[in-house]
Amino acid sequence: MPAVSLDARLRQRLAALDAQGLRREMPEIRERQGVEYLLGRQRVVGFCSNDYLGLSQLVPSGTAPAGAASSRLICGDLDLHREAEQALAELAQQEDAVLFPSGFQLNVGVLASLMSPEDRVYSDELNHASMIDGLRLSRAPRTILPHLTPPPRDAPTGRGGIRWWVTESIFSMDGDGASQGALQNALDDGFCLYIDDAHGFGLHAGGQGWPQAHGVRPTLYIGTLSKALGCAGAFVAGSTTACDWIRTRARSFVFSTGTSPRVVESILEGLALLRGRAGDEARRRLRQNLEHLAKALRLPEVPIAPIVPIILGSNERAVAVATELLVRGWHVQAIRPPTVPLGAARLRLTLSATHEPEHIDGLVAALRDVLGSNHRELASSAPTP
Ligand SMILES: Cc1ncc(COP(=O)(O)O)c(C=O)c1O
């Protein structure tokens, strides 16, 4: 018998998290129809998914088998995987692409495989947890940059001669991002640029991501297929050599079963929509919704992405405001550390093409009701480009 039972220890730790307002629970969702669903017993309209174009509700028509049967490197590399990778590379305007079962799995494996202790890595302080974990595994020396600050132009190069800038195009919890000029300058100065475009991919003309729409060609481009495309998985796109290396050395690719063929089939169906007229129409509706929200919240400008944070500070306040909104029928999840920095708990409003103008008006009225008359938090929440 161990001196302390595991359950006793975990109960104690969970109680400590409870006391700090940091215990997480999974909201039980039923009968989802776009942004409307049952949460527990309550019918709500959601403003917290990443289903920006409303494509997650598609029921795939395909008949592909469920499993890839092994790692792609053993006997799990199918025509569907290759077809998807070719289409994704083309969309990303890169030579090649590698598909992963999830964005988290991708960042952990790809960053760890590419960056070595001889390199020097510059990483934004608000980068996603999967990027932080991948960089830790790489053991490359890191400089953590203040949010949205580019690395200094004369930043030292590691012994291996490579300097990396690792960043998101659109930060998932803040809805902001580094400027096109700063990213291009870094490329011109010889930095290797790793851009995670999880929240930009698919939202620009023809289904492109943020860098392609802004004329930036990163060294490695990451797109997730779980947000605007509404399915699951992610891809890294870059040179043929970089992709060959990733297929050979990224441990979360090599030692993991290939993405389910059924999922890849859905990805291909989603891609056809994303690139075509349906995608254009969904992007137009999303843009309209974003303009409507900006006006209703009296933001100084239309946000650059369908993510609008309302910073509330303490965990307790964020949870209390989210609870009050829920009582009124609006589901906006409170976001707390470690997803955001300590003292920066917030509501993260996200929009979808499937929201109706009345949904937005109703949410904003409820927010004004709950936050009181001065709306200070609303005014301070507009992300700047
Ligand atoms: C910037 C960023 N990268 C990676 C991921 C992980 O993607 P996935 O949900 O496909 O694991 C997310 C999603 O939360 C994200 O916001």
The ligand as an SDF file (V2000), in Angstrom:
LIG
                    3D

 16 16  0  0  0  0  0  0  0  0999 V2000
   -2.7810   28.3280  -32.2280 C   0  0  0  0  0  0  0  0  0  0  0  0
   -3.2480   26.9230  -32.0490 C   0  0  0  0  0  0  0  0  0  0  0  0
   -2.4440   25.9170  -32.4150 N   0  0  0  0  0  0  0  0  0  0  0  0
   -2.8100   24.6520  -32.2680 C   0  0  0  0  0  0  0  0  0  0  0  0
   -4.0370   24.2970  -31.7390 C   0  0  0  0  0  0  0  0  0  0  0  0
   -4.4030   22.8600  -31.5540 C   0  0  0  0  0  0  0  0  0  0  0  0
   -5.1620   22.4190  -32.6070 O   0  0  0  0  0  0  0  0  0  0  0  0
   -6.0660   21.0840  -32.4430 P   0  0  0  0  0  0  0  0  0  0  0  0
   -7.3210   21.5160  -31.7930 O   0  0  0  0  0  0  0  0  0  0  0  0
   -6.2430   20.6180  -33.8540 O   0  0  0  0  0  0  0  0  0  0  0  0
   -5.2850   20.1220  -31.6210 O   0  0  0  0  0  0  0  0  0  0  0  0
   -4.9370   25.3060  -31.3980 C   0  0  0  0  0  0  0  0  0  0  0  0
   -6.2930   24.9680  -30.9010 C   0  0  0  0  0  0  0  0  0  0  0  0
   -6.6820   25.2060  -29.8360 O   0  0  0  0  0  0  0  0  0  0  0  0
   -4.5280   26.6490  -31.5190 C   0  0  0  0  0  0  0  0  0  0  0  0
   -5.3150   27.6510  -31.1330 O   0  0  0  0  0  0  0  0  0  0  0  0
  1  2  1  0
  2  3  1  0
  2 15  2  0
  3  4  2  0
  4  5  1  0
  5  6  1  0
  5 12  2  0
  6  7  1  0
  7  8  1  0
  8  9  2  0
  8 10  1  0
  8 11  1  0
 12 13  1  0
 12 15  1  0
 13 14  2  0
 15 16  1  0
M  END
$$$$
